[in-house]
Amino acid sequence: MRINARYKASKPMRAYIPAYDLRVPGSLSEALALMAREPGVWQPFAGGTDLMVLLEAGKLSHKKFLSVSRLDDLRGIEVSADSVILGALTTYTEIQKHPVLRAEFPLLCTAARETGSIATQNRGTLGGNIVNASPAADSPPALLVYDAEIELVSERGARWLPYHGFHTGYKKMQSSPDELLRAVRLPRRAAPWRQYYRKVGTRKRQAMAKGSFAGAALMDNGTSRDIRIALGSVAPLVLRAVITEDSLRGGRITPTVIATAGETLAREIVPIDDIRSTARYRLRVAQNLLEEFLSQISK
Ligand SMILES: Cc1cc2nc3c(=O)[nH]c(=O)nc-3n(C[C@H](O)[C@H](O)[C@H](O)COP(=O)(O)OP(=O)(O)OC[C@H]3O[C@@H](n4cnc5c(N)ncnc54)[C@H](O)[C@@H]3O)c2cc1C
């Protein structure tokens, strides 16, 4: 008792747990009913790897949470002839182990391998990474390059929408407070594409990105028939560099083209100075990664 009192006096508790409410619905319909009854009141809680950091720091202002971890409708990886559908609760470890994802979607597997530690990979989910909406998140550049679609569900029904455009600004997205992210769909046409992913952080492992880059190109004798480029940590949201892509699509990838593409990219991205890095460094990293990607696909 005395130890507790002394501890409290010297180090105030960062979060007062009884102030929080956590419900654990056993079915999707039960979860959606709760969210429909009080939209925005019940915030989904999946692996908790983002939310628990806020709790520990005393910055978790939201008080009511809805655990989605027992919802089987949000689990599993389903493979069909033309797509792979990953439940929102798919963890980074599950992504890395899946044979079809390893063979056809290596950018997503590499992003999963580069996310946090093994503990974070065992617990953190793809759905949580998307909805947490960090511009430095690792899986979104891969999802953008693969033209992923996402499924949102509510009591009003289900809707699929392209992942590109889902985020509209810093931590802003096109979902309603009564909607849950249920799944992510990847069209199975990436296999013949040349693919590239690289994350640059302070350390080789367990670092948030100062810059990340995912690229894929469909090459035909040195000419890019199609090309996709996405970057993290260079704008308020993970960005698909569509202007740079347009400037490269259909042309030969020569040293002059690579240099011009770097200038186009500089006009398209909006890196900032923050605690992790500077805008100048981020711009240089983005241009270097673009150059490395284009040099690789030109060979
Ligand atoms: C030590 C550490 C290292 C990390 N390293 C990285 C890293 O290298 N790269 C990286 O990208 N991230 C990293 N993260 C962040 C985090 O692990 C990921 O963003 C993870 O994918 C979050 O998933 P989660 O299930 O834990 O989300 P949660 O913490 O449960 O939730 C995150 C957000 O998503 C919402 N949410 C979750 N699931 C759903 C759903 N189905 N529908 C609607 N909303 C939902 C929650 O309400 C919350 O707003 C790290 C975290 C830690 C603690």
The ligand as a Tripos MOL2 file, in Angstrom:
@<TRIPOS>MOLECULE
LIG
   53    58     1     0     0
SMALL
NO_CHARGES

@<TRIPOS>ATOM
      1 C1          7.0070   -1.2430  -31.6140 C.3       1 LIG1
      2 C2          6.1450   -0.8970  -32.8240 C.ar      1 LIG1
      3 C3          6.7440   -0.8650  -34.0660 C.ar      1 LIG1
      4 C4          5.9640   -0.5690  -35.2000 C.ar      1 LIG1
      5 N1          6.5960   -0.5390  -36.4200 N.ar      1 LIG1
      6 C5          5.8650   -0.2780  -37.5180 C.ar      1 LIG1
      7 C6          6.5030   -0.2610  -38.7920 C.ar      1 LIG1
      8 O1          7.7030   -0.5070  -38.9370 O.2       1 LIG1
      9 N2          5.7260    0.0210  -39.8790 N.ar      1 LIG1
     10 C7          4.3880    0.2950  -39.7610 C.ar      1 LIG1
     11 O2          3.7310    0.5200  -40.7900 O.2       1 LIG1
     12 N3          3.7630    0.2860  -38.5660 N.ar      1 LIG1
     13 C8          4.4660    0.0130  -37.4350 C.ar      1 LIG1
     14 N4          3.8570    0.0230  -36.2210 N.ar      1 LIG1
     15 C9          2.4410    0.3890  -36.1270 C.3       1 LIG1
     16 C10         1.4340   -0.7640  -36.0460 C.3       1 LIG1
     17 O3          2.0360   -1.9670  -35.6260 O.3       1 LIG1
     18 C11         0.7090   -1.0180  -37.3810 C.3       1 LIG1
     19 O4          0.1090    0.1590  -37.8590 O.3       1 LIG1
     20 C12        -0.3460   -2.1380  -37.2400 C.3       1 LIG1
     21 O5         -0.6490   -2.6380  -38.5060 O.3       1 LIG1
     22 C13        -1.6290   -1.6880  -36.5600 C.3       1 LIG1
     23 O6         -2.5270   -2.7880  -36.5210 O.3       1 LIG1
     24 P1         -3.3320   -3.1610  -35.1990 P.3       1 LIG1
     25 O7         -4.2090   -4.2840  -35.5260 O.co2     1 LIG1
     26 O8         -2.4280   -3.3340  -34.0500 O.co2     1 LIG1
     27 O9         -4.1930   -1.8010  -35.0330 O.3       1 LIG1
     28 P2         -4.8970   -1.1890  -33.7340 P.3       1 LIG1
     29 O10        -3.8780   -0.5540  -32.8510 O.co2     1 LIG1
     30 O11        -5.8120   -2.1680  -33.1080 O.co2     1 LIG1
     31 O12        -5.7690   -0.0590  -34.4550 O.3       1 LIG1
     32 C14        -5.1750    0.9740  -35.2220 C.3       1 LIG1
     33 C15        -6.2780    1.8580  -35.7980 C.3       1 LIG1
     34 O13        -7.0450    1.1380  -36.7610 O.3       1 LIG1
     35 C16        -8.4230    1.0850  -36.3850 C.3       1 LIG1
     36 N5         -8.8770   -0.2470  -36.8040 N.ar      1 LIG1
     37 C17        -8.2360   -1.4180  -36.5930 C.ar      1 LIG1
     38 N6         -8.8760   -2.4270  -37.2370 N.ar      1 LIG1
     39 C18        -9.9580   -1.8690  -37.8510 C.ar      1 LIG1
     40 C19       -11.0040   -2.3760  -38.6890 C.ar      1 LIG1
     41 N7        -11.0690   -3.6670  -39.0250 N.pl3     1 LIG1
     42 N8        -11.9470   -1.5130  -39.1540 N.ar      1 LIG1
     43 C20       -11.8970   -0.1940  -38.8320 C.ar      1 LIG1
     44 N9        -10.9190    0.3440  -38.0470 N.ar      1 LIG1
     45 C21        -9.9600   -0.4810  -37.5800 C.ar      1 LIG1
     46 C22        -8.4520    1.3260  -34.8910 C.3       1 LIG1
     47 O14        -9.6750    1.8680  -34.4680 O.3       1 LIG1
     48 C23        -7.2950    2.3200  -34.7460 C.3       1 LIG1
     49 O15        -7.7180    3.6090  -35.1260 O.3       1 LIG1
     50 C24         4.5820   -0.2810  -35.0630 C.ar      1 LIG1
     51 C25         3.9930   -0.3290  -33.7940 C.ar      1 LIG1
     52 C26         4.7660   -0.6300  -32.6790 C.ar      1 LIG1
     53 C27         4.1170   -0.6860  -31.3330 C.3       1 LIG1
@<TRIPOS>BOND
     1     1     2 1
     2     2     3 ar
     3     2    52 ar
     4     3     4 ar
     5     4     5 ar
     6     4    50 ar
     7     5     6 ar
     8     6     7 ar
     9     6    13 1
    10     7     8 2
    11     7     9 ar
    12     9    10 ar
    13    10    11 2
    14    10    12 ar
    15    12    13 ar
    16    13    14 ar
    17    14    15 1
    18    14    50 ar
    19    15    16 1
    20    16    17 1
    21    16    18 1
    22    18    19 1
    23    18    20 1
    24    20    21 1
    25    20    22 1
    26    22    23 1
    27    23    24 1
    28    24    25 2
    29    24    26 1
    30    24    27 1
    31    27    28 1
    32    28    29 2
    33    28    30 1
    34    28    31 1
    35    31    32 1
    36    32    33 1
    37    33    34 1
    38    33    48 1
    39    34    35 1
    40    35    36 1
    41    35    46 1
    42    36    37 ar
    43    36    45 ar
    44    37    38 ar
    45    38    39 ar
    46    39    40 ar
    47    39    45 ar
    48    40    41 1
    49    40    42 ar
    50    42    43 ar
    51    43    44 ar
    52    44    45 ar
    53    46    47 1
    54    46    48 1
    55    48    49 1
    56    50    51 ar
    57    51    52 ar
    58    52    53 1
@<TRIPOS>SUBSTRUCTURE
     1 LIG1         1 GROUP 0 **** ****
